[in-house]
């Protein structure tokens, strides 16, 4: 049987394999209330600096050992800065000459000059006497602490190792003044983290080389051989651990394995690419949204600044928007321990001043500041951007590389390269670069490192995102839209640009907004009952955002909400004024929304805060805006940040972004990444159903809990006890059941708004009771992740809270009439789900061909603004609803065409005559004719056709002859004032319908 002592010995063995010396703690001679081996530190400093005065050595040792700070974290930071940056000393040599020396307590350039020990069983005396399992010492400093648990002991787990570290910080805080990182392990799982971090920030190290990810290896083995080779560990200590100062509150952070390897690969790429050694194309780092890209950029900048071969380089951090600029700038400022001082270019002149100086540093700017200066009455404007610096040690770091760096012939990107002709370029992106948009390799070079969605979720660097489509029907309330548009735009040649505005207006119709607002509040209330968190609502326009705010605010039980948008006080309605804020007020609102304890629960946005904004407590996004590409990907990943017990983010779609998400999936996998940006709710339901069966199959068949809710509490206890006795016979079975129930409860938090789960309420409730009973019986300590009974009771009570949404009813389809299509064909559609997409496409093509064929016959009908708008809305519905409803919609379109054919037959008209009938019928009030209007139509069409000739539309004489013939036919039936208007419509239809006429 594996024991804790055996895991400890394995750790020692593997570290000795890496060249560490094993020292037993009982052999140390320094007092138990000390943790630094000062004699070893002194010997190292004397070895590195043998010519210093003898009296200086003990002073140096004392300064490195004694740390300043009001609390443990501040003292830890003070030590870490001394450890990684060294200290300056002045002294006089034997001849009385003034000298200066910079002393490091570790030789970071030559690992073999340092002493590496793996120490076990070292007793340390503080508030209480404690003995950590394993400590890694470097040059006498205790830098890494290991806490190990027995994998096979059912009474311990990884959480207990983490808890023990927290107790050590209270009992023996002196040890953690020198701590760089801590390792917790139960033998199988092993995670690294900062001693002050909560357990969700501890993570496994899953690669030995940064290229291959190891999933099924012994995690401690991968961690040790991936991070603890001497050169690699020293690199991590010096460059990949830092402190952020949030207004006096320190947060210590350390890189994850993908950041460590990605940045190191980028450093090596820079050494080869910078001029004069290379062509200036360093490459592209693609680390998926939410996985710490900003931290990677800051670490990278810090390392570049410290490289002697770059000779104090200038790092230009370039973004494409001001809000991203400030967000990233703030992150760099927080990481100043690594990066140093950071400068921000506030204007074009400021940027030119900063880049024209010969000194290095980090400069932040938006791409648009590389603009040409305009002229005035006395001077001409710039025709070409001036050269600001020809230095070769300038590196441009482009955030979201693929957005703004491809206009190399003209524009801001071209100006940047003219301004800095010898600079080198590296791109950082959270979304894959689209090869259709630009030649990425031509601009930046090859991809250096990829950390995709699948790996980020697997590593728990981000949480998965689930997708939940909900149809909110768009409709046209104005049946006279065409006439109204004609009246408004009668002087304009083209009213086609109104279509987008009309779609926005349809999406923002009061009835629709109110319906969505009620659904959002119900969904959010249900979700936050068992999973506290916040939400964002994305609307199509600022106007719609305000409408959504007003609709939500009027609902009972609505939490505090806010609209976040830009404003133009010279044009915006006065009613929007409460939502227009200064930059300072917006920043204050941002801090409130990020704070999980602040009552501001929901924000409504159009574009703001959808990129470069992190609020980990956000777990839900309601989308009512058409988005695509990287804009869509960046928006939905606002929900994927790790936060406490948050199991996932959810995207609730009201406008049909499903197709765009599928395209984004192709883009991710096509770019070399794995994993989907969201998990379909249908997939989540299937996982849930399978998990219910997994739990039920482990319960004894003799137990009947079907009447659970009707049972007395005493009878419920007997049933649970019966199941408990059966499962506890074998520890492996009991542990497996607890694991399966945990998975079930996790899935329940995702799918609980779906009506399909109603029938499984009793199965879930009973499984949760049995699992809790097993935990109590085995006295297993929880890991803090939604295992408390109160939370589970809340979850079980919330199962019945959501109503079923009738997609057909919301789509305005009372019953799907499929009689006009072949019955066998539709049966095949229902039976063969794999072919649904193909058959839908076939139906679409049939209808498209039919419309194309009919278009010349009735231009007025098939090209009206209203018709075009209805097509846009139909496409929207096809995205938003399921396949069967899409078929029903297509059937409706086909039915309209059949109705058109029926109307033509009833009127006694030919295909050629129907369109002319519609023109004249619309004017029947001004036509003086006793007989049916069809008689006029017959004669008009005859007059047109009798005057047709080859290529007549290009011959003015031929067109004049047709106009004359039609005028003769209508003379006396229509007044002279009205005749020209009717004649214009008739000629337009004739040109479209008979353009290709042949005798």
N, C-alpha and C positions, 0 to 999 in steps of 0.2 A: 504494500500500500504506500502511495506517495505521501510524504509528510512534509510539514513546513521546513524541517531541517534539511530534507533532501532537495527542496526547491532552492533553499539558501545555498546549498553546496553546488548545485548546478549553476547558479548565478556566478558564484566564485570561480568555478571551473572555466566558464566561458570567458570571463574577464581576464583570467590568467592566460587563456589562449590568445587574447588580444595584447598581451605584454604587460598587464598589470601585476604588481607584486601582492601576494596575499599576506596580510598582517592580521594576527588575532588581537582583538581589542585589549585583552588582558596584559599584553606585552608593553603597552604604552606607559610611559613614566610620568607624563604630566598629570596634574590633579584632576579629579573627577568633575570639578566645577569649571573646567576649561575644555575647549574642544579643538583648539589649534595647536599643532605641533610646531612650536616656535623654533625649535632647534633645526628642524628640516627647512623651514622658511629662511632662517638666517644663513644656513649653508648654501642655499640656492642663490641668495642675493650676493653673498661673498664670491661665489663661483662666477656669476654673471658680471660683477663689477669689482674685480680684485684690487683696484687701485684707489678705492675710497678710503678716507681716514677711518681708523678703527672705531672711533667714538660715534661715527655716523650710522653704523650698521644697526645697533639696538634701537636708535631713533626711527629708522626706516621700518623695522619690524613692528615697533609699537604703533606706528601710524597706520600700517596696513591691518593690524589686529583690532585696534580700537575704533569703533564706528560711531558716528554721530547720528542723532535722530531721536525724536520724541517717542516714537513707537517702533515696533519690530520692522514694519515694512520700510520705514524711512531709513533705519539703520542698514537694512538689507540693500537698499538702493545706494546708500553711501559706499558700502563695501563693493558693490558691483561696479560702480563707476571707477573706483580705485583699481579694481581687478582688471578691468578691460581697457582703461585709458592711462593707467600708471600715474606716477607722481613726480614732480620736479624738485630737485634739490640743488642748492648752491653750496660750494665748499672751497677751501683753499688747498692747493696741492703742497707737496713738501717744500717747494720753492716760494710759497706764498702767493702764487698766481690764482686769480679767481676762476673757478670752473663751475660748470653746470652739468647735471646728469638727469636723464629721465629714466626712472626705474619702474619696471613691470614686475609683479610678483610671479608671473608666468611667462615663459618664452613661447609666444604664440607662433613664431616663425619656425622654430626647431623643436618639435614635440619631444624628441629624445633627450633634450636637455632638462626635462622636468621629471619629477618622481610621481608615478601613478600607483596608488595603493587601492586595493579592495579590502575593506576592513569589516569584520563581523564581531558581534558580541562585545561592543564597546559600551560600557556603562557611563552614563552622563548624569550628573547631579544638578538639579535645578529646584524648582518648586517641589517636584517629586523626582525620584530616581528612575530613569528610563534607559532601555537598551534597544535602540533601533536594530533591525535585522542586518542590513548591509549599508555601509557608507563608502562612497568613492572619494578618496583624498587626492589632491594634486598640490604638490609642494607644501604639504602640511595643512592645507585648508580643506574642510569637509564640504565638498561642493554638491554632491548628489546623495540623496537619502532614499533607500529602498525599504518598503514595508511589504512583506510577503505573507500570504495566507495559503493554507492547504486547499488545493483544488477539490479534494474528495471529502472534505469535512462539510457535512450539510449544515453545520451551525455557523459557517463563516462564508464570506463572499468578498468581492472587490470593494463593495461599499464599506465594509468594516475596515479594510486596509486604509481607505481614504479617511474614515472617521478617526482612525488611530493617529494618522498624520496630524489631523487638526488638534488632537489632544497633546501631541508632542509640542506643537507651537506654543501651547500654554504652559506645559510642564517643564520643557527644556528649551526656551526661546533662543538661548545663545547659539544653539546649533544652527538655527535658521537665519541668523544674521549673515551667515556665509553661504547659504544655500542658493544654488543656481536653479535646480529642478528637483522634483521628487518623482519616484516611480512607485506605483502600486501594482501588485500582481497577486493572483491566486494560483500562479503556476501556469495555467493555460492562457488566461487573459493577462495582458500587461499594458499599462497606460502611463504616459508621462504628462506632467503638468506643473504648474506653479503652486507652491505651498499655500498661497492665499486664495487660490481660485476655487470656485464651486465645482462639484464633480462633473457637471456636464461639459466642462472645458478640458477635462482630461481626455487623452486620445491615444490610440494605438499608433505605433510606428510600423508602417506596412511595406517598407521597401529597403533593400540593402544597397541598391544602386540608383534609385530614382527613376528607373525605366520600367522595371518589372514590379508589379504589385503582388505581394504575397498574402493570400487570404487564409490559407489552411495550415500554415506552419505554427509551431509553438511560438506564441507572440513574444515571450521574453527573449527567445533566441533571435528573432528578427530585430527586436528593439536593440539588443546589445550589439549585434553585428552590423546594424544599420546606422546607429548613432555613436557608439562608444569606441570605434577605432580612434586612437589618440589624436591624430590630426583633425579628424572630423569633429570630435567632442570639443576641442579647443576652438575650432571655427564656430561651432554653435554657441559656445559660451561668450565669445567676443562679439559676434555679429548678429545673433538671432534671439537674444533676450533683451528686453527693454522695459522701461517704466513709463506710463502715461500719468500726467498730473492733471486731474480734473478738478480744478479749483481747490486744491489742497487734499483731495482724495486720490491716493495713488492706486494704480492698477498695474500689476506686473504681468507681462505677456511673453510667451515664447512661441516660436514658429512650429507649425506642424510639418510633417515630413515632406508634403508636396511643396510647401513654401521653401524649405531648406534646399531641396534638390533643384527646384525650378530656378531659384535665385542664383545658386552656385553655377548652374549650367549657363545662365545669362551672364554671369561675371566672366566666365571663360570665353564665352562668345564675344564679349566686349573687347577682351584683350586681343583677340584675333582680328576683329572687324574695324577697330578705330584706326583712323589714318595716322601715320603713313603705312601701317601694317596691313590694312584691309581697305574695303570699299565703303565703309561707313554703315553697312546694313547689318545690324546686330541680330535682329530676328524678332519673333513674336512669342509672347507668353500668353497662353489661353488658360486661365483659371476661372472656372465657372462662377457666376454671380453668387455672392454670399460666402465664398470660401476664403476670404481674407486677402483679396487682390491689393487693396490699399496698403495693408501692412507689408506685403511683399515688395511693393514699389518703394516704400520708405526704407526697408532693409537694404534693398538693392542700391538706392541712392547713397546710403551710409557707407556701404562697402566700396563703391566706386570712389567716393571722396577720400577714402583711406589708402587707396592703392598708390604706391610710390611711383609706378610707371605712368600713371595718368597726370602726375605733377599738379595737384590741386585743381581738379577739373571743375567746370561749370555744368551743373545739371539743370536743364530746362524741362520743367514738367508742364506739358501742354494739354489742355482739355478744350472741348468745343463749346461749352456753355458756362455761364457765370455761376449757376448754382452748383454745378459739378466742381468748378474751380475752387469755390470756398469750402465745399465739403472735403475735398482731397487735401487742400491746404491745411485745414484744421487737423486732419489725421497726421500730416507731416509735422506740424507744430507739436502735437502731442508726443510724437516719437523723437523729439529733439535730442534725447540722449544718444540716439544712433545717427541722426541726420545732421545735427548741429543747427545753426541759425538758418531760417528759411525766409526768403524775400518774396514779396508779392508785387507784381507789376499792376499798378492801378490804372495806367493809361498807356497809350502808344509811346508817348515821350518818356514815360517812366521805364517802359520795357527797353527802349533803345539806350537809355542811360545805363541800365543794369547790365546789358549785354555788351556794351562798348568798353567796359572796364576790363582790366587784365586779370582781376582776381577771380577765384573760384566761388563756389557756393551753390545753393539751390534757388532757382527762380521759377515762380509760378506765373503762368499766363494763359489766357484764352487765345485761340488761334486767330480770332478777328483782330487782335492788337497788332498783327503783322500786316496792317493796312497801309496803303499809300496815302500820303498827306494831300489834302485838297488845296487848291490854289485860292487866290483872291484877286481883287482888281489889279494888284500890283505885281503879283508873282504867279507863275504857272504852277499847277499841281504836279506832284511826282509822277513820272511815267514808269519808273522802275524803283524797286525797293533798294535803299542803300545797303552796302555791306557794313555790318555792325562789328563783326569779329572774324578774323581768318584763322583763329586758333584751332588746333586739331584735337584739343582735349575738351571739347564741348559735346555733351551727349543729350539728345532730345528724347525724353520719355513721353510717348503719346498715349494718353489714357483713352480707352475704346478706340483702338488704332484705326479701324476701318472706316471711321466716319468722315474725317476731314483731311486725310493725308494723300489723297489721290489726284488732286488738281495740280499736277506738277508743271503744266504748261502755263497756267494762269491762275490767279486767285491767291488766297492766303497761304496755302501750302507751298506754292511756288515762291511767294515772297519770303517765307521762312527760310527756304534753302538758299535764296539769294543773299539773305541777311547773314546766314551762317554757312558759308560754302563748304567748309571742311568739317562740319559737325557729323556725328554718327547718330543713328536712329534705332530705337527699340520701341515696339508696340506692346502694350498691355491691354488685354481685352477679357471681358467676362462672357462674351458670346462669340461663337465662331465667325471668322471672317468669310464673307460671301464672295466666292471667286468670280461671280457674275458681275459684281460691282467694281472690282478693281483687281489689278495684279499685285497681290500682297507681297509676293516674293520680290517683285521688282522694286517695291518701295522699302520694305523692312528687312527682307531676307527670309530665311526658312523659319518654320515653327521650332522654337527651342524646347518647349515643354507644354504638355497638355494635362489638365486636371478636370475631367468632365463631370457631368451631372451624376452619372451612375456612381462614380468613385466617391464624389463628395457626399452623397446620401449614404453609401455603404460605410463611409468613415465617420458618419454623423457630424461632418463638418457643416452640412446643411441638413434641413429636414425635407422630406418629400413633399411635393405639391400635388394635391388632388383636384380634379376638374369636375365641376358639377354644372351641366347645362340646364338652364331654366328658360323656357320660352316666354318672352313678353311681346305679344303681338303688336306689330306696327300696323297702322291703318290710316286711310285717308278719310278725314271727316268732311272735306269739302268736295262734293261731287261736281261742282262747277269750276274746278281748278283751272281748266284750260281757258275758259272764258275770262276768268279773273286775271290770269297771267297775260292773256292777249290785251286786255284793257290797260294793264300796268306797263307793258313793254311794247306798245304798238309802234313806238318810234325806233325800237331796237331791232337789229337784224337777227340776233341769236339770243334765245332765252335758255339755252341748254345749261348754262352755268348755274341756273337756279336749282338744278336737281339735287345737288348736295345739300343746299340750304333747306330744300323741301324734306329731304330725308332726316336731317337734323331736327326739323320742326316736327316731323312725324314721331321721331323718337322722344321728343320733349313734349308731346301732347299731354295735357293735364291729366286725362284719364289714365294714360299709361304710366306716367310718373307716380301718380298716387298708388297705383296697383303695385309697382315695383317697390315703392317706399314701405308699404305694408309688409311685403314679402321679405324685404331686407331686415326690417325690425324683428319680425317673427323668427327668421333664420338666425340672426345675430343673438337674440335673447336666448334661443334654444342652445346655441353653440357655447355661449359664455356661462351658462348654468353650470357646466361641468369642466370648462376649460377657460379660465380667465384670460383675457387678451383684448386686442384692439383690431379695428378694421379700417380699410380704405375703400371708398367708392370712386370709381373712375367714370366720368360722364363725357359725352361727346363734345360739349361746348361749355363755356362759362355760363351762358344763359341756362342751360340744362342743369348745371351744377347748383345754381341758385334755386331753381325750381325744386330740385331734389331736397335741398336743405329746408325749404319752406314746407314741403310735403311731409318730411320726416318730423320736423319740429312740432307739427300739429297733432302728431300721434301720441296717445297716452303711453307712458312708459319709455319714451325715447330718451336715451342718455345724452350727455353733452356732446354736441357735434360742432364742426366748423368747416367752412369752405376755405380752401387754400388756392388762391389764384392771383394773377397779376391784374392791374387795373389801369384804365385810362380815364382820368376824371373829366376830360373834355368831351368824351363820347359816351361813357357808361351811364346807365340810368342811375338816378340818385338812390334808388332802392338797393343798389349793389354796394353802396358806400360802407356798410358794416363789414363787408368781406374784403375790403381793400386795405392792406396793411403796409406799414413801412418795413424795411428790411429788418430792423431791430425787432419789431413786433412779430414778424414772421419767424425769426430765430427763436424768440421766446415761446411761440406756439409750438415750434418743432421740439424744443426741450420738454414741454409739457406732454406732448404726444408720445415721446420716447419713454417717459417715466411711467412704468406700469401701474403705479399707485395713483397717478393723476386722474381725475374724473373725466377728462377729455377722452372719449372712447372711439369716436369715428371721425375721420376727415374725408371731405369730398374734394376731388381734384379733377383737373383736365389733363395737364402735363406736369405740373410741379410735383416734386417728391417722387416721381416715378423712376428716376435714375439717380444714382449716387446718394441715396438716402437710406439709412439703416435705422429701423426701429424694431429690434428683435421681438418685442411683445406683439407685433402685428401677426395675426394668424389667419385672417380672412380678407379677401379682396373681391368686391362686387364690381363686375365689369359691364358697363353700358356704353362702351366706346369701341369703334372699329379700330383695331391695331394689328400690326403685322411685323414680321422680321425682328430685328434686335430690339426695336422699341417695345414690342409685345413681350419678348423674353425678359428684358430688364424690368418691365413693369411687374410681371407676375412673381419675379424672384424677390420682391419686397417681402413676401410671406415666408421665405425659406430660411430665415436666420434662426440659429439655435437659441432657444430661450427656455430655461428651467425644464418643466415637464411637457413642453409643447411637442406633440407627436408629429405634426404636419402643418402645412399651410393648405388652404382651400381657396380655389378660384371659382366663384359663382358667376356664370356667364348669362347675361340677359340679352345679348345682341348677336351672338353667333361668331365667336372667334375660334370655334373648333377646327375648321379647315386650316386656319393660319397656324394653330398649334401643331397640327399634323405636318405642315410644311416646315415649321421650325424644328420638329423632330428629325425630319430628313436632313435638314441643314446641319444639325448637331452630329448625327451619325456620319454624314457625308464628309464632315470636316475632321474626322478622326476620333470623335468623341463617342461615348456610349451613354445610354440612358435617355429616357424621355423627359421633356420639361415638366409634364404633369402626368399623373396617373388617372386614367379614366375612371369615373365613378362606377361604371359597370364592372370594371376590373376589380375595384375595391369591394363591391358587393359580392362578386364571386369568391374573393379571398375570404370575406366574412362568412359566407355560407359554408365554405369548406372548413373554416375554423370552428363553426358551431358543430359540424359533424365530428370533427376531431375530438372535441370535448365530450360529446354524447357517447362516442364509441368507447371512451375510457371508463364510463360509468357502468356499474353492474346492470344487466338487462332486467333484473328482478325489481329494480327501484322504479316506482311509478310516481312521478312528481307532477303529472299533467294537471292536477287540481291545486297546484301550489298556492295560488292566491286565495283560495277558499279555505285552506287549512288553518287550524289553530296554531299559535306559535309553538306550543308544546309538540304538536305533531310534525311541524316543520323541523324542529330540532332532532326528533327521532330519525327522520329521513336523512338529514345531513349526517348524523352519527353513523347510520347504516352505510352510507357511501364512504365516509371517512375510514371506517374499519376495513372496508374492502381495499381501499387505495393505499393505506399505510402498511399493508403487509410487506410491501417491497419499496424501499427508499427510492429506487430509480423510477418506479411507476408514479409515486406521489410527486416527486420533483418534476417529472414530465407533465403531469396534469397541471401543476401550478404554472409551468411555462406556457402550456397551450391556452390556459385561461387568461394569462397575461396578454398573449397575442390577441385573443378574442376581445378583451376589453379595449386594447389599443385600436383595433379596427372599428369597434363600436363608436369611438369618438369621432371617426371620420364619416361613417355611413348612417348615423343615427337619425338624420333628417329624411332618410329614404323610407317610403311607406312599405317597401317589401320586407322590412325587418320586423314588422309588427308581430308576426306569428311566432317569432323566436324569443319573445320577451321572457317567457318562463324558463326556457333553456339557459338563457344568459344569467338570469337571476339565481337559478339553482347552482350553476357552475361557479358563480362568484361566491356563494355561501360556502360551498364545499372547499373551494380553494382557500378561503379565509380560515376555515376550520383546520385545514392541513398546516397552514402557516403557524397557527397558534399551537397546534400539537407538536410541531417540530421546532418551535421557538426560533424560527428563522427571522432575522431582522430585515425589515423592508429596505428598499433602496431609494425611497422617497419619490418614486415615479408613479403616482396615482394608485397606490396600493391601500390607502386608508379606506375603511369600510364606508365612511360617510360619503366619500366621492363616488364609490361604486353604487351606493344607494341612489344618489342623485342621477347617475347615468341610467340606472334601470328605470327610474321614474320618468325619465325624459323620452323614453322610447316611443311613447304613444302621442307625442306632442304635435307632430307635423301632419298636416292634411295632404292627401294625394293631389298632385297637380295634374289636371286633365289636359294633356297636350293638344288633343284634337279640339277640345272646346275652346282652348285659348287661341288656337289657330283659326277659329271661326268656321270649322268644318263640323256640321252636325252629324253627318254620317258619310263615310267614304264610299262614294258611288263608283264601283269598279265594273259596272255592267258593260261599258263601252270598250273595255279591253278584254282580250282573250282570257277566259277563266283559268285555263291550264297554265298560262304564262304567269298569272298572279299567284297561283298556288305554288308554282316553282319558286317565285320570289320569297314566299313565306317559308318554304321548306329549306331552301338553299341559301342560308344567310351569307355564305361566302361570295355569292354572285349578285348580291343586292346592289353593290356599287356599280357593277357593270350594267345591270338592267336599268338603274336610274339614269346612268349616262346615256343609254340607248333611248330612253323616253325623252330625255332632254334634247337629244339630237333630232329625233323625229319632230318634236314641236318646233325646234329652231329652223329646221328645213321647211316646215309648213309655213312658219311666219315669213321666212325669206321668199317663199313662192308667192304668198298672198300680198306681200308688201307693195309691189307695183300696182296691184288691183285696187288698193285703197290706202293711198299714202296718208291721207288725213287721219284715218283711224289708227294706223300702225306706227305713226311717228309723232303722235301727240305727246305733250309733256306728261300728261297724266299716265299714258300707256308706258312711257319710259320709266316713270317713277314706280309704277307697279312692278315692272321688271326688276328694278333695284330691290324693292321690298321682297319680291319672290326669291331673289338670290340670298337676301338676308335670312329668310325663313329656311331656305335649304341648308344654311349653315347651322341654324339654331335648333332645328328639330330632328327627330330621328328619321331613319330611312323610310319607314312605312308612311309617315306623315308627308314626307317629301313626295313619295309616289302619289299620295292622295292629292297633293297640290298640283302635280303635273296632270293628273286626271282632270282636275277642275279646269286647267288651261285648255286641255284637249276638248273638253265639253263645251267651252265657250266657242271654239271653232265649229263644232258640230251645230251649235245653235245658230251660228252665222250662216251655215249652209242651209239650215231649215228655213231661216228668214228669207233667204234668197229665193227658195222654191215657192214659198207662200206668196211672195210679191210678184212672181212670174217674171223674174229678171234673169239675165245671163250673168256669168262671172264678170264679163266686161262692164255690165251696166250697173252693178250694185254700188260701186264707189260713187258713180255720178248721181245715183239715187240719194245717197247720204248727203251729198252736197246740196242738191235741190230740196230735199226734204227738210233740211235745216232752215231753209228760207221759204217754206211753203206759205207762211203768212203774207209774203209780199208777191206771191205768184198768182196772177189772175187767170185761172184755168178751171173751167167747170168740171171737166173729167178727172179721172185719177191721175196723180202726178207721174205714175209709171208711163203714161202716154208721152208726156214731155220728155222723160228720160230716154225712151226708145228713139225719139226724133233727134235729140241732142247727140246721142252716141252715133246715130246714123250719119248726122252731119259731120261729126269729127272723122269717122272712118272713111267717108267718101272723099275726103280731101287729103288723106295720108299719102306720102310718097317716101321713097328711100332717103334716109338721112335727113328727114324733114326738120328735126329739132335744131339743126345747124343752118337752116335756110329761113331767113326772115320772111321771104315771099310766101313760103309754104305755111308758116305759122300765121301770117296775116290772112291767108285764104281760109284757114280753119276758124280763126276768130270771127271773120265775116259770116261764115256759114252758121256758126252758133248764134251770132247776134240776130241773123234773119229768123232763126228758129224761135228765139226768145222774145223777139220784138212784138210788142203788144201784150205779152204775158207778164213782163217785168218792167218797172219804170226805168227811165234812162239813168236816174241817180243810182239805182241798185244794180244796174246791169253790169257795170265794170267790175264791181266786187265779186259777183257770181262768176263772171267770165274769167277772172284771174284764177279762182279755185279750179274751174273746169280745165283751163289750160295747164295748170300745174299737174293735175291728175292725168291729163292726156299725155304730157311729156314723160311722166313716170311710167305710165301703163303701156304706151305704144311707142316708146323710144326705139326699140329694136324692130319696128314694123318692116315686114318684107311683103312685096306684092304677091 
